[in-house]
């Protein structure tokens, strides 16, 4: 009886390994189940301090917004600095700043649930001057030389890539446990190891594991990428994992 039980246990384990439910090696948590030659321990999960973004253009304050947000005032997703702190008339400065809106932007993110796509843009303040940065070229101008992980991630978002991992917005940190599905196999993850996304510095450049929405509706699915960002802001796709099975099923309006 024990021999028969052991047979079925081994058979089930082999079945799940062949189906991709258990990556070969089982307990090796640093091994990427999709790209087995990649050591995830080399990548930092996305717990980003946005104070490490040092704009090429001097700023006292900047924030990242979504053009989907029509609230007054807008609730930004990233806040760095103190708004209108050096303005001659801070109240007037803040009113003008909050009134700045962009109909378009850079990148593409999912917002308003799971079926709406919107773009992002930056609004910055320096003294009495408020300015919009609402295209990919303007984002590159704002960032200048890419010399931090935070800047690399922000530029990747400008190209439409994203991660579900933990990020820091302003002075706060938000951690989350999420789940993605590749080839019908669901992987649960926390910010470590960075299955859904991570970043590392290598030879003065930055490698990022990111995702990108390929199809928004019926069903929506995201592909997974390994990209490299150079100090110049040039982006190179090193690998692409096509998610042929799709993801969340959603009907578009």
VOPAGU-2260 file (C-alpha; in pm, 1 decimal, decimal comma):
REM VOPAGU-2260
SITE   aa  ch    i         X         Y         Z
SITE  UNK   A    0       0,0       0,0       0,0
SITE  UNK   A    1     282,8     237,7      92,3
SITE  UNK   A    2     462,8     152,2    -229,7
SITE  UNK   A    3     151,1     230,9    -431,4
SITE  UNK   A    4     105,7     563,5    -248,7
SITE  UNK   A    5     466,0     660,9    -318,3
SITE  UNK   A    6     418,5     576,8    -686,8
SITE  UNK   A    7     123,2     814,7    -717,8
SITE  UNK   A    8     304,5    1093,4    -527,6
SITE  UNK   A    9     603,5    1072,9    -763,2
SITE  UNK   A   10     372,0    1055,3   -1064,8
SITE  UNK   A   11     182,0    1368,0    -957,9
SITE  UNK   A   12     502,5    1561,7    -892,9
SITE  UNK   A   13     639,7    1470,5   -1236,3
SITE  UNK   A   14     307,7    1565,8   -1394,0
SITE  UNK   A   15     309,7    1913,0   -1236,6
SITE  UNK   A   16     674,3    1968,9   -1333,0
SITE  UNK   A   17     597,6    1876,2   -1695,9
SITE  UNK   A   18     294,8    2107,0   -1696,1
SITE  UNK   A   19     507,2    2394,0   -1566,5
SITE  UNK   A   20     323,5    2423,5   -1235,2
SITE  UNK   A   21     639,9    2344,8   -1040,6
SITE  UNK   A   22     960,2    2484,4   -1188,2
SITE  UNK   A   23    1235,9    2218,9   -1219,3
SITE  UNK   A   24    1446,3    2243,2    -906,4
SITE  UNK   A   25    1135,5    2299,7    -692,7
SITE  UNK   A   26    1271,4    2487,5    -395,5
SITE  UNK   A   27    1510,4    2713,9    -589,8
SITE  UNK   A   28    1320,6    3040,2    -528,9
SITE  UNK   A   29    1588,2    3246,7    -705,0
SITE  UNK   A   30    1532,5    3070,7   -1035,4
SITE  UNK   A   31    1299,2    3238,0   -1282,5
SITE  UNK   A   32    1036,6    2978,7   -1385,9
SITE  UNK   A   33     994,7    3145,5   -1725,3
SITE  UNK   A   34    1363,3    3217,0   -1799,2
SITE  UNK   A   35    1547,7    2947,2   -1598,5
SITE  UNK   A   36    1894,3    3087,8   -1673,2
SITE  UNK   A   37    1808,2    3417,1   -1496,6
SITE  UNK   A   38    1891,5    3447,3   -1127,1
SITE  UNK   A   39    1618,1    3661,5    -972,5
SITE  UNK   A   40    1829,6    3725,9    -663,6
SITE  UNK   A   41    2034,0    3968,6    -876,6
SITE  UNK   A   42    1727,1    4188,5    -929,4
SITE  UNK   A   43    1588,0    4432,9    -675,1
SITE  UNK   A   44    1212,6    4430,1    -636,7
SITE  UNK   A   45    1037,6    4754,4    -717,1
SITE  UNK   A   46    1050,2    4926,3    -381,1
SITE  UNK   A   47    1158,5    5254,0    -530,6
SITE  UNK   A   48    1252,3    5577,7    -356,8
SITE  UNK   A   49    1142,7    5841,5    -605,9
SITE  UNK   A   50    1366,4    6096,7    -433,7
SITE  UNK   A   51    1641,8    5926,3    -633,8
SITE  UNK   A   52    1496,8    6083,2    -949,0
SITE  UNK   A   53    1718,9    6385,8   -1004,6
SITE  UNK   A   54    1567,8    6581,6   -1295,4
SITE  UNK   A   55    1799,2    6736,6   -1551,9
SITE  UNK   A   56    1586,5    7049,0   -1519,5
SITE  UNK   A   57    1599,0    7208,4   -1170,1
SITE  UNK   A   58    1274,2    7160,0    -977,4
SITE  UNK   A   59    1140,9    7234,4    -629,7
SITE  UNK   A   60     857,6    6984,0    -672,8
SITE  UNK   A   61     719,0    6737,2    -925,4
SITE  UNK   A   62     436,2    6488,6    -943,1
SITE  UNK   A   63     324,9    6208,5   -1174,4
SITE  UNK   A   64     -40,0    6215,6   -1281,2
SITE  UNK   A   65    -281,2    6012,2   -1490,7
SITE  UNK   A   66    -487,5    6186,2   -1760,1
SITE  UNK   A   67    -774,8    5958,8   -1653,8
SITE  UNK   A   68    -799,5    6149,8   -1326,2
SITE  UNK   A   69   -1055,9    6432,5   -1358,2
SITE  UNK   A   70   -1077,7    6507,1    -986,5
SITE  UNK   A   71   -1008,5    6852,4    -844,8
SITE  UNK   A   72    -745,8    6857,9    -717,7
SITE  UNK   A   73    -588,3    6564,7    -897,2
SITE  UNK   A   74    -449,2    6289,0    -677,1
SITE  UNK   A   75     -98,5    6216,4    -814,1
SITE  UNK   A   76      64,2    5873,3    -803,7
SITE  UNK   A   77     412,2    6010,2    -724,9
SITE  UNK   A   78     499,3    6320,3    -522,0
SITE  UNK   A   79     851,7    6455,5    -470,9
SITE  UNK   A   80     940,0    6784,8    -301,9
SITE  UNK   A   81     725,3    7067,7    -167,6
SITE  UNK   A   82     486,2    7238,9    -406,0
SITE  UNK   A   83     539,5    7614,1    -461,8
SITE  UNK   A   84     767,9    7629,0    -158,3
SITE  UNK   A   85     981,7    7903,2    -314,4
SITE  UNK   A   86     711,0    8093,2    -503,4
SITE  UNK   A   87     663,1    8464,2    -436,0
SITE  UNK   A   88     291,7    8397,9    -388,3
SITE  UNK   A   89     246,7    8028,9    -292,9
SITE  UNK   A   90    -134,8    8042,2    -302,9
SITE  UNK   A   91    -145,9    8175,3    -660,0
SITE  UNK   A   92     128,6    7933,3    -759,9
SITE  UNK   A   93     -64,3    7634,0    -622,5
SITE  UNK   A   94    -386,2    7741,0    -795,4
SITE  UNK   A   95    -205,2    7767,7   -1129,2
SITE  UNK   A   96     -22,9    7440,9   -1070,8
SITE  UNK   A   97    -339,3    7244,9    -989,7
SITE  UNK   A   98    -510,8    7388,8   -1296,6
SITE  UNK   A   99    -253,8    7240,0   -1534,4
SITE  UNK   A  100    -399,0    6935,6   -1713,1
SITE  UNK   A  101    -286,7    6721,2   -2005,0
SITE  UNK   A  102    -518,1    6540,2   -2246,8
SITE  UNK   A  103    -238,3    6310,6   -2363,4
SITE  UNK   A  104      80,1    6181,0   -2211,1
SITE  UNK   A  105     345,4    5910,4   -2224,8
SITE  UNK   A  106     321,2    5536,4   -2173,8
SITE  UNK   A  107      -1,7    5350,5   -2119,3
SITE  UNK   A  108    -130,5    5219,2   -1787,9
SITE  UNK   A  109    -446,5    5041,1   -1676,9
SITE  UNK   A  110    -671,1    5260,1   -1466,7
SITE  UNK   A  111   -1035,1    5286,5   -1372,7
SITE  UNK   A  112   -1061,2    4914,2   -1308,4
SITE  UNK   A  113    -927,0    4665,3   -1562,7
SITE  UNK   A  114   -1061,0    4783,3   -1895,4
SITE  UNK   A  115    -949,3    5144,4   -1930,0
SITE  UNK   A  116    -612,7    5254,6   -2060,8
SITE  UNK   A  117    -474,6    5596,9   -1982,4
SITE  UNK   A  118    -147,6    5784,7   -2009,6
SITE  UNK   A  119      68,6    5964,3   -1756,6
SITE  UNK   A  120     234,5    6301,8   -1740,7
SITE  UNK   A  121     449,4    6507,1   -1504,7
SITE  UNK   A  122     386,7    6853,9   -1366,1
SITE  UNK   A  123     685,0    7034,0   -1210,3
SITE  UNK   A  124     735,6    7352,7   -1014,5
SITE  UNK   A  125    1038,5    7580,4    -980,5
SITE  UNK   A  126     981,8    7906,9    -798,3
SITE  UNK   A  127     691,1    8075,6    -977,9
SITE  UNK   A  128     715,2    7853,7   -1286,8
SITE  UNK   A  129     489,6    7552,2   -1340,5
SITE  UNK   A  130     545,8    7320,4   -1635,0
SITE  UNK   A  131     390,7    7016,8   -1808,1
SITE  UNK   A  132     593,2    6721,1   -1933,2
SITE  UNK   A  133     340,9    6523,9   -2138,1
SITE  UNK   A  134     527,9    6336,9   -2413,1
SITE  UNK   A  135     796,3    6069,0   -2413,9
SITE  UNK   A  136    1048,3    6318,2   -2554,4
SITE  UNK   A  137     963,5    6565,5   -2278,3
SITE  UNK   A  138     998,4    6289,2   -2017,3
SITE  UNK   A  139    1346,2    6214,5   -2152,7
SITE  UNK   A  140    1428,4    6585,8   -2136,7
SITE  UNK   A  141    1301,0    6600,1   -1779,3
SITE  UNK   A  142    1510,5    6300,0   -1670,8
SITE  UNK   A  143    1827,9    6372,6   -1865,5
SITE  UNK   A  144    2098,8    6110,3   -1810,8
SITE  UNK   A  145    1954,3    5791,0   -1659,9
SITE  UNK   A  146    2171,1    5726,2   -1356,0
SITE  UNK   A  147    1942,4    5563,0   -1097,3
SITE  UNK   A  148    1704,5    5266,7   -1079,5
SITE  UNK   A  149    1416,5    5505,2   -1011,9
SITE  UNK   A  150    1485,7    5699,6   -1332,3
SITE  UNK   A  151    1516,3    5376,5   -1531,6
SITE  UNK   A  152    1177,6    5255,7   -1404,4
SITE  UNK   A  153    1010,9    5590,0   -1474,9
SITE  UNK   A  154    1146,2    5589,1   -1830,7
SITE  UNK   A  155    1030,2    5228,7   -1877,3
SITE  UNK   A  156     681,1    5337,9   -1770,3
SITE  UNK   A  157     709,2    5616,7   -2026,3
SITE  UNK   A  158     747,0    5346,2   -2291,8
SITE  UNK   A  159     434,0    5168,8   -2168,4
SITE  UNK   A  160     600,4    4899,2   -1955,7
SITE  UNK   A  161     485,5    4839,5   -1600,4
SITE  UNK   A  162     512,3    4612,5   -1298,5
SITE  UNK   A  163     260,5    4490,9   -1041,9
SITE  UNK   A  164     531,3    4487,5    -777,3
SITE  UNK   A  165     576,2    4707,6    -472,7
SITE  UNK   A  166     655,1    5071,6    -539,6
SITE  UNK   A  167     705,0    5378,7    -330,4
SITE  UNK   A  168     484,9    5676,7    -404,1
SITE  UNK   A  169     619,2    5991,0    -239,0
SITE  UNK   A  170     733,9    5904,9     111,8
SITE  UNK   A  171     509,7    5599,8     147,7
SITE  UNK   A  172     567,9    5241,4      47,8
SITE  UNK   A  173     289,8    5011,8     -71,0
SITE  UNK   A  174     355,0    4639,6     -78,3
SITE  UNK   A  175     121,1    4393,2    -240,7
SITE  UNK   A  176      98,7    4024,8    -315,5
SITE  UNK   A  177     -30,1    3956,4    -664,8
SITE  UNK   A  178     -73,8    3674,2    -912,2
SITE  UNK   A  179       2,9    3641,1   -1280,7
SITE  UNK   A  180     -70,3    3360,7   -1525,0
SITE  UNK   A  181     158,3    3232,6   -1800,4
SITE  UNK   A  182      56,4    2946,4   -2025,4
SITE  UNK   A  183    -233,2    2867,5   -1796,9
SITE  UNK   A  184      -7,9    2837,1   -1489,6
SITE  UNK   A  185     -66,3    3084,6   -1206,2
SITE  UNK   A  186     227,2    3211,4   -1002,6
SITE  UNK   A  187     168,7    3386,3    -671,7
SITE  UNK   A  188     440,5    3629,3    -571,8
SITE  UNK   A  189     542,1    3897,0    -326,2
SITE  UNK   A  190     802,6    4167,8    -391,7
SITE  UNK   A  191    1077,0    3903,0    -342,6
SITE  UNK   A  192    1162,3    3725,2    -560,4
SITE  UNK   A  193    1065,0    3975,1    -832,3
SITE  UNK   A  194     884,5    3735,3   -1065,3
SITE  UNK   A  195     661,1    4013,3   -1193,3
SITE  UNK   A  196     935,3    4274,1   -1207,4
SITE  UNK   A  197    1277,2    4372,6   -1085,0
SITE  UNK   A  198    1571,8    4595,1   -1166,0
SITE  UNK   A  199    1948,2    4569,2   -1145,7
SITE  UNK   A  200    2239,7    4793,5   -1239,3
SITE  UNK   A  201    2501,9    4640,7   -1465,7
SITE  UNK   A  202    2797,9    4824,5   -1616,9
SITE  UNK   A  203    2631,9    5164,7   -1567,9
SITE  UNK   A  204    2312,9    5049,7   -1740,4
SITE  UNK   A  205    1986,5    4910,1   -1602,2
SITE  UNK   A  206    1812,7    4580,6   -1669,5
SITE  UNK   A  207    1444,1    4557,5   -1581,3
SITE  UNK   A  208    1191,4    4273,6   -1579,2
SITE  UNK   A  209     863,5    4436,1   -1678,1
SITE  UNK   A  210     529,0    4370,2   -1841,8
SITE  UNK   A  211     330,2    4540,4   -2115,8
SITE  UNK   A  212     -38,2    4518,1   -2203,3
SITE  UNK   A  213     -73,5    4375,5   -2553,2
SITE  UNK   A  214    -449,6    4328,2   -2565,3
SITE  UNK   A  215    -686,6    4521,4   -2341,8
SITE  UNK   A  216   -1012,8    4339,5   -2404,1
SITE  UNK   A  217   -1162,7    3993,8   -2446,2
SITE  UNK   A  218    -930,2    3875,4   -2305,8
SITE  UNK   A  219    -673,9    4123,9   -2176,5
SITE  UNK   A  220    -320,6    3985,8   -2161,1
SITE  UNK   A  221      25,2    4114,6   -2078,7
SITE  UNK   A  222     357,2    4002,6   -2221,1
SITE  UNK   A  223     669,8    3992,6   -2007,0
SITE  UNK   A  224    1000,2    4152,4   -2105,7
SITE  UNK   A  225    1361,2    4183,3   -2004,3
SITE  UNK   A  226    1477,5    4528,4   -2114,3
SITE  UNK   A  227    1795,5    4729,8   -2080,3
SITE  UNK   A  228    1804,6    5108,4   -2045,8
SITE  UNK   A  229    2122,5    5297,7   -2125,0
SITE  UNK   A  230    2232,9    5625,8   -1961,1
SITE  UNK   A  231    2136,2    5801,9   -2287,0
SITE  UNK   A  232    1776,4    5685,3   -2241,2
SITE  UNK   A  233    1793,4    5432,0   -2524,9
SITE  UNK   A  234    1587,2    5119,5   -2453,8
SITE  UNK   A  235    1668,6    4772,4   -2584,0
SITE  UNK   A  236    1439,4    4468,2   -2554,9
SITE  UNK   A  237    1652,5    4166,7   -2458,8
SITE  UNK   A  238    1376,7    3907,4   -2415,9
SITE  UNK   A  239    1003,2    3875,5   -2463,4
SITE  UNK   A  240     773,1    3614,7   -2307,9
SITE  UNK   A  241     450,7    3597,5   -2508,4
SITE  UNK   A  242     146,2    3519,5   -2297,2
SITE  UNK   A  243     -59,9    3337,2   -2559,3
SITE  UNK   A  244    -324,5    3218,3   -2316,4
SITE  UNK   A  245    -425,8    3569,2   -2219,8
SITE  UNK   A  246    -533,3    3693,1   -1880,1
SITE  UNK   A  247    -834,5    3872,5   -1737,5
SITE  UNK   A  248   -1141,8    3853,9   -1959,1
SITE  UNK   A  249   -1299,6    4197,0   -1992,3
SITE  UNK   A  250   -1557,8    4345,1   -2226,0
SITE  UNK   A  251   -1479,4    4692,2   -2350,3
SITE  UNK   A  252   -1749,5    4959,2   -2362,4
